[in-house]
């Protein structure tokens, strides 16, 4: 894990964050700029810079991130009304930390198309 990666450092406990989930595969914490009643980031412990860098065999990891997202949405009481799961990829899509992460946002109505 690159020492300069913020999300690697959060996953290792070297940078404080408000954790809402932690297991052997990932951590989830509240976003510092929330866009809804619920806005958490689900981050794998393994360092993968972008979705473009996923390798064969990473399907189980990505599936786990979405399972955690569904649980967190249910726990927050937004699952029934709806929530959004987003992975931004590269700069034009507003990825600011180059370590894959799943935004889980809920508790408000969303428009379409996004952004």
Secondary structure, 3 states (H helix, E strand, C coil): CCCCCHHHHHHCCCCCCCEEEECCCEEEEECCCCCCCEEEEEEECCCCCCHHHCCCCCHHHHHHHHHHHHHHHHHCCCCCCCEEEECCCCHHHCCCCCCCEEEEEECCCCCCCCC
